[in-house]
Each structure stands twice: as structure tokens, then as C-alpha cells.
Amino acid sequence: MAVMLLASGSSGNGSAPKAPEVWNPGQGRTQVNLWSGKIPSPVKLSEPESLIHVTDKPVGGKPWYVVNNVSTPTLTVYKPTRSVTKTAMIVYPGGGYNLLAIDLEGSEICEWLNSIGITAILVKYRVPTPKVGRYHESLQALQDAQRAISLVRSKSKALNIDPKKIGVIGFSAGGHLIAAVSTRFNKRSYPRQDSIDDISCRPDFAVPLYPGHLSPGSEVGQGSAAKREGLTLNPNIKVTKDTPPTFLVQSQDDPVDDPRNSLSYFLALQEAKVPVELHMFSHGGHAFGLRKGTMPVGDWPNLLERWLRHMKFL
């Protein structure tokens, strides 16, 4: 993907290079460091964190922004101003564990959640991170994701939320991260840091959208031989009856993450008798976020809201 880096490079007159622009949540919101002490499994990055403006591949007719080189993960709280409920959702943007689609799959999602009374918490997790194994899983992202759930639950009183109504929503690689935190909550991916890690990191419900890395042979460029592997689930995702209720969204024509990622996870959840709902749309592509409102796939937020009410989470 061709991108343009904002506020970077030399000024052209011999002066020192400008510092790269960084993401700012705006509207008086502040980012809070996810870790109070030493960050586990640190990764050395050669470049500072920066904001990238994606102009050559607009979504819904608009450009979008990504953040890269995140070494210090943060949380940003988006509070609803009306019709406030006790429900919270933690938001994990996608980006292949290399970047974070910070507005398309982050702040825009948080603002929509606020509109239906849900407190949203945006996680800026660490990227890029080492790719481990065939499924390109990120240890650091999982560490940040687990810590975020426990931290939010520890602050439930201050946030005016129900600690038993904390859900997670993620996109693409963030959708894979949702499956990971939904199935690995009984074992921390890092040594205990403080009392926050004594609090459960199990989400109460989960919403993966166009998830990746969940089915063998579904990765881009794997070819027809891999396609014949069928609907098998990533063996590192161990679904049990305790996996939280799940709402899946996918488009059939996704050119990045094959629909079998969602289908294999759906079948595993069904077999474990976990409440699960899958919406497979014929068109929508990949990384649509909230920007395909004129297409049937654009109705997924309304479907999700109805599901949350039906499941008594909202």
C-alpha cells in the first residue's frame, strides 16, 4: 500500500528534519499508558512512532490514517454523552500487526459506539512486531490486548461500566486478536506485573470483523493447493464452552482475509455450543469499517446493536 508520511523528512533548506506527526485523539481525550511499569517482551524499533495518511486507497470516498512504530501502547477512553449504558467495548484496529488503522477501525468505531450509549476504549497496541509461525501471531499484541481487558475491568467503577459487560471488537489482524483473547484468558502471555493482572482478562462478548490468520491456507498468495485444506481452524485458537458469545462479520469477496477465517471460527464455536452469530455478505471487500453504508454490509452496526440487546449486553 502506497502511503504518504505526514510531517516527516527534511525541510529542504538545510535545517534539521521535522519530528514525525503522531496521532492525537482530540476533543480533550488523553492517551493513558497501558503498562504502569516495564513493558514485557519489548521490541526495539528503528523509527519513532508516526502518523501515515493513506490517500491512494480511499475507503468510502475518504482517505484514512494509520499509526506505525508503536512501542508504548496506550488506551484512550471515549465516553458517551447521552443514552449512557453500563456496557463497554474495547476496540482493536487492524493493520496486519504492522500498522494500526487508527481512524477507520479505531476512533470512528468508538464514536459510533458512543452514539448507542456504549463506553469505548481504543487500544493502540504495539506494531510492528515479530511474526511468529505460519499464522503471523504477535505475542506483544496479545500481551497488550489481555492487559487492556484487565485494566478496563479494574477501572469499571470510575468508568461507570458493568465489569460483567465488557466486550471486545477488532478488525482484520485485530479480529484475530479478538479470537486470541477469547480463547487464551486462562493463561497470561506475560509474567504478572501488578494487582491488575489478578483481574480476569476474559471478555464478556466478542466481535471479530473480517478476521485474519484463523484458517490454514487462507492467507493471501497461498495458492490453490492451500485452498484445498478446507475449513480447519488455527490450532493455536482453542475454542471451549467458556469462549465468550461471538458476533462475526465478513464479506464473501474479501481479497485480503478469506471468508474461511470466519467460517472455521464459527464452526468451532458452534461445536463448543458457544452462542455465535455470523453475517456473511456477498460484497464489501476488506477494511470497510463503517464506510460502506450504502451497501448491505453497511448494516452490520444495526445488526450488532440488535444482537447486543438480544444477548442482554445492552
N, C-alpha and C positions, 0 to 999 in steps of 0.2 A: 504494500500500500504506500503510495507516494504521499508524503506529508510535508507541511511547512512548519518549521520550528519558529515559534514566536520569540521575539526579543533576544535573539542569540547571535553569536558571531561578532566580528569586528565592526566598529562604527565606520570604517572606511577612511578615517582621517588620521590614523596612527595612534589613536587613543586605545586604552585597554578595552578588551571585549566586554560587552554588557553581560550582566548576570541573566541567566535564563528566567523567563517568566514562570511563576508557579501558580498552581490552582488556588483560587480563593473562593470559599463557599458563599461569601457575600451576605447581605441583609443582616448583619450583626451576628452571624453564626461563627463559631470558632471550632477549629480542629483541636482535639484532645489526643495526646499520645496514648496509644493502646497499651503500651508496656510501661510500668512505673519504674522498673529498674533495667537491668541488662536485657537486651533483646536476644532471645535464643536463636541459635543457628544463624548468626549474622552472615550477610553476603556483601563482599566488597564490590562496589560499583565504581567504574572509572569516570563516570559523568554525574553531575548533580541532578537532582530532580527537576523536571521541566514540564512545561505545558506545550502540547502539539496541536495545531489547528489543522484538521483534516478537511481540505477544500475540494479535492478532486473526486471524492466519492460521497456526495451529499446523501443524506437519508431524509426522506420526506421533503426534499427540496431545500434542505438546510445543511450547512456544514456542522461539524461536531468536534469535540475536543477529547484528547486523550492525555493522560499523565504517564510519564515513564520515569525510570530510575528512582523508584520509591524504596528507600532504605529505612525510613522511620514511619511505620504505619500509624494511622490516625483514625479516630471516629469523629463524625460530625452529626449532631442531633438536629433533626428537622421536626419542629413541634407544630401540630395542627392548631389553628386558631378558633375553629368552630366545630360543632358536632364531634367533640372530643370523645374518643372511646378509650378503653383501657388496653387496647391492643397495640403491639409494637412489631415492626418488621425491620430486620437488619438487611441491608442492601449490599450485594457484592457485584460490582460491574465485571464485565468480561474484557477480554483482550489477549487470549491465548497464553496467559501467565507471562506475557511480555510487556503489556501496556494495560491501562485501565480506561475504558470508555466512560469518562467521568461524568459527562452530562447525559448522553444518550441512554446509558444504562445505570446512571447514578442519580444525579441531582434531579433530573426530570421525573424519575420514578419516585423519589422521595416527595416531591411536590404533589404528585398525583395521590400518593398515599395520604398525605396531609389533607387533601380535598375530601377524603372519605373518613376522616377522623382518626387516622392511624398515625402514631408517632413513628417516624422513620429515622434510622441510624445508618449513615453511609460509611462503609469501611473502605479506606484507602490502604489496601494490603500491599505487601512487598512484591514488586516486579522490577526487572525480570529476575527469575530465579532459576536455579539449575533444573534441567529436565531429567527426571529420573524414570527409567524404564520405558516400556512401549507406550504407556498411556500419558506420558508427559506430565506427571503429577508433581506438584510443588509442595514440598514439606513446609516451607516458610509461609505460604498462603494458608495452608491448613492450620498451622500454629496460630496465625493471626485470626483466622475465622473462629476457631474454638475459643480463643481468649475473648474475642468480641462478644460472644454469646454470654459467657460467664460475667463479663464486666457489665453488660447491659442489665442482666438479671440482678446483679449486686446493687444497681442503682435504680431498681424498679420503683421504690418509694419516691425518690427525688424526681423521677421522670413521670410519675403518676401513671404507671402502667401495671398491669397484672403480670406477675412473674410466671404465670401459667399460660399466658397468651403472647408468647414471644416467637415470632416466625422468622424465616429467612427466605430471601428471594435473590436469585442470581441468574446471570446470563452467559451463555456460551461456556468459557472456562469457569466463569462464576457459577454456572449451572452444575458443572462437575463438582465444584467446591461445595455446593448445596448437598449433593449426594454424599460427599465425603463426611461432612459434619453430621449428616443424618444417620450415618452408619458407624461412625467411629467415636461416638460420645462417651463410651465406657472406658476409653484409654486416651490419655493426653498424649499429644505428639511432641511434648516438651517437658522438661523437669518442672515440678511445682515452683512457682515464683513467689507467691504470697497467698493470703487467705482467699483472694478472688478465685483462685484455681480450685478451691474446695467446693465451689458452687457449680451446679450442673451446667454442662455446655450442650445439652440436648435441646434442639429446637422443638417447639410445640407443634409446628407445622412447617411445611417446606414447599417452595415454589421455584423449580428449575425451569428456565425458558431456553429453548434450543441448546440443551447441554451438549458438551463435547466429552471425548475421552471415556465414554461409558461402554462402548461396544467394540470388540476387536474387528478390524477391517473397515471401520467407519471413518478413518482419518483421510483427509484429502490426499490424493495421489497414491493410495494404497493399491489401486488397480482391481481388475475383475477377479483375480484369484482370491484376494482378501474378501471380496464381496460374497464369495460362496461360503464364508464361515457362518453366516446366518445370525440369528438373534441370540447371541451369548453376551453375558454381562461381564464387564471388567472384574476379574477375580479379586481385586483389591476392594471392591464395594460389596460388603457382606450385609445383605438385607435380612432383617429379622422381624419378628412381630412387634418389636419395640421401635422400629423405624417410624418416624412421625408421619401423620397423614400428609399426602403429597398431591400437588396440582401441577400438571405438566402441560407445557405449550410448545408446539413445534410446527413448522411448515414443511410440507412434503417436498418442496422444491429448494430446500436449503442447500446451497452449494458448498458450504463450509463444514457443517456438522450434520452428517447423515441422519435421517429420521430414526434409524435403528438405535441410536443412542437413547432416545426417549422410549422407544418400543421395548427395548431389552430391560430398561429400568422399570417400566410399567408392569411387564410380565413378572419380574422378580417381586415387586411389591404386591401384586395380585396373589401370587403363590404364597406369600407370607401372610396373607389376609390383612394387609395394611390398607386402610381407606385411601384410594387413589383415583384421580380423575385425569384423563388425558384428552387434550384438544389438539387434533391433527388437522391443520388447514392445508388446502391444496396449493395455495400461493402465499407468499410472504417473504421468501428468501431468508436471509440471515441478518441478525443485528438490527431488527426493526424497532425495538423498544416500543415507544408509544406513538411512533410517527407514521403508521400505516392505517390511520383512522378511517380512510375511505374504502378499505378492503375488509373482507370478513375477518382476517386475522387481527384487525384493529379492534375487534370486540372483546379481546381477551381480558382487558381490565374489568369490564362489566361481568363477564363470566366468573372471574376470580372473586369479585365482591360478593356475588350471589353464593358462591361456594363457601366463602368465609362465614357468611351469615348462616347457611345451612349447617355448617360444622360447629356452630356456636363459638367461633373465634372472634366474631364481630357483632 
